[in-house]
């Protein structure tokens, strides 16, 4: 699984690497947001264990943020220990509070994950953040009202 400039790797049946690396901020500031092989493998594990089951249950889902290199994470004000830095996290567009709660409940009750945050901005649902790790036991830590 080699990531060469200009290539787009199929991580799983329904997810491609480009969905996790695209960033308007990276483009605007000329940031190279290319993950290394370990990060790509982590993204693949996230897809296999969380995102594919979610997609099979609900249909197409849109990733709003996936892998972030350190420079990009800093530019957008991401947490210093963000799992996005390691390819272990994705933010999912939810569209409505109702859909967010359907995703949230399905993941919480049926899947193995490390952390899940229903992110809120200005009193409204912003996105659903979910992470998965192969480095340690997944904690299944949840927060349904995480303010960003």
C-alpha positions as CSV (number, residue, x, y, z in Angstrom):
1,X,0.0,0.0,0.0
2,X,2.3,2.7,-1.2
3,X,1.1,6.3,-1.3
4,X,2.7,8.1,-4.2
5,X,2.0,11.7,-5.1
6,X,-1.2,11.9,-7.1
7,X,-2.4,8.4,-6.2
8,X,-5.6,7.7,-4.4
9,X,-5.7,4.5,-2.4
10,X,-8.9,2.5,-2.0
11,X,-8.9,1.9,1.8
12,X,-12.0,-0.3,1.9
13,X,-15.0,-1.1,-0.4
14,X,-16.6,2.4,0.1
15,X,-13.7,4.7,1.3
16,X,-10.8,6.2,-0.5
17,X,-7.8,7.9,1.1
18,X,-8.6,11.2,-0.6
19,X,-11.8,11.5,1.5
20,X,-9.6,11.6,4.7
21,X,-6.8,13.9,3.4
22,X,-8.7,16.7,1.5
23,X,-8.7,20.0,3.2
24,X,-9.5,23.5,2.0
25,X,-7.1,24.9,4.6
26,X,-4.3,22.7,3.4
27,X,-4.9,23.8,-0.2
28,X,-5.2,27.5,0.8
29,X,-1.9,27.4,2.7
30,X,0.0,25.0,0.6
31,X,0.3,22.3,3.3
32,X,1.2,18.8,2.3
33,X,-1.3,16.7,4.1
34,X,0.0,13.3,3.0
35,X,-0.1,10.5,5.6
36,X,2.7,8.0,6.0
37,X,2.1,4.2,5.7
38,X,1.3,3.8,9.5
39,X,-1.3,6.5,9.3
40,X,-2.9,5.0,6.1
41,X,-3.1,1.6,7.9
42,X,-4.8,3.3,10.9
43,X,-7.3,4.9,8.5
44,X,-8.0,1.6,7.0
45,X,-8.6,0.1,10.4
46,X,-11.0,2.9,11.3
47,X,-12.9,2.3,8.0
48,X,-13.1,-1.5,8.5
49,X,-14.2,-1.4,12.2
50,X,-16.4,1.7,12.3
51,X,-17.1,3.5,9.0
52,X,-18.0,0.5,6.8
53,X,-20.5,-0.9,9.3
54,X,-22.0,2.6,9.7
55,X,-22.2,3.0,5.9
56,X,-23.8,-0.4,5.5
57,X,-26.4,0.5,8.0
58,X,-27.2,4.1,6.9
59,X,-25.9,4.5,3.3
60,X,-23.4,7.0,2.1
61,X,-21.7,9.0,4.8
62,X,-19.5,12.1,4.3
63,X,-16.2,12.6,6.0
64,X,-15.6,16.3,6.8
65,X,-12.1,15.8,8.5
66,X,-9.9,12.7,8.6
67,X,-6.1,12.6,8.7
68,X,-4.4,15.9,9.6
69,X,-0.6,16.5,9.5
70,X,0.7,18.4,12.5
71,X,0.9,21.7,10.6
72,X,-2.7,21.4,9.4
73,X,-3.9,20.4,12.8
74,X,-2.3,23.4,14.3
75,X,-3.7,25.7,11.6
76,X,-7.3,24.7,12.3
77,X,-6.8,24.7,16.1
78,X,-7.0,20.9,16.6
79,X,-6.2,19.4,20.0
80,X,-2.4,18.7,20.5
81,X,-3.1,15.0,21.1
82,X,-5.8,14.7,18.3
83,X,-6.2,11.2,17.0
84,X,-6.6,12.8,13.5
85,X,-2.8,13.2,13.7
86,X,-2.4,9.4,13.5
87,X,-5.1,8.5,11.1
88,X,-7.3,7.2,13.9
89,X,-10.2,9.6,13.7
90,X,-12.8,11.0,11.4
91,X,-15.4,13.7,11.7
92,X,-18.7,12.7,10.0
93,X,-21.2,15.1,8.5
94,X,-24.6,14.5,10.2
95,X,-27.0,17.0,8.7
96,X,-29.4,17.0,11.6
97,X,-29.6,16.2,15.3
98,X,-31.9,13.3,14.5
99,X,-29.4,11.7,12.1
100,X,-26.5,12.4,14.5
101,X,-28.3,10.5,17.3
102,X,-29.0,7.6,14.9
103,X,-25.3,7.4,14.0
104,X,-24.2,7.9,17.7
105,X,-26.6,5.2,19.0
106,X,-25.6,2.7,16.4
107,X,-21.9,3.1,16.9
108,X,-22.2,3.1,20.7
109,X,-24.4,0.0,20.8
110,X,-22.9,-2.1,18.0
111,X,-19.3,-1.2,17.3
112,X,-15.8,-1.1,18.9
113,X,-14.4,2.4,19.0
114,X,-12.1,4.5,21.1
115,X,-13.9,7.8,21.4
116,X,-17.0,9.3,20.1
117,X,-18.0,13.0,20.4
118,X,-21.2,14.6,19.2
119,X,-19.6,18.0,18.5
120,X,-21.7,21.1,19.0
121,X,-21.1,24.6,17.7
122,X,-23.3,27.6,18.6
123,X,-25.9,25.2,20.2
124,X,-26.2,23.1,17.0
125,X,-24.8,19.7,16.0
126,X,-21.6,20.3,14.1
127,X,-20.4,16.7,13.4
128,X,-19.8,13.3,14.9
129,X,-16.2,12.6,15.8
130,X,-15.2,9.0,16.1
131,X,-11.9,7.3,16.6
132,X,-10.5,3.8,16.6
133,X,-7.1,2.5,17.6
134,X,-5.0,-0.6,17.1
135,X,-2.4,0.6,19.6
136,X,-4.3,-0.2,22.8
137,X,-7.7,-1.3,23.9
138,X,-10.5,0.9,22.6
139,X,-12.1,2.8,25.5
140,X,-15.6,3.3,24.1
141,X,-15.6,6.8,25.6
142,X,-18.6,8.9,24.6
143,X,-19.8,12.5,25.0
144,X,-23.1,13.5,23.4
145,X,-22.6,17.3,24.0
146,X,-19.0,18.2,23.2
147,X,-18.6,21.9,22.5
148,X,-16.0,23.0,20.0
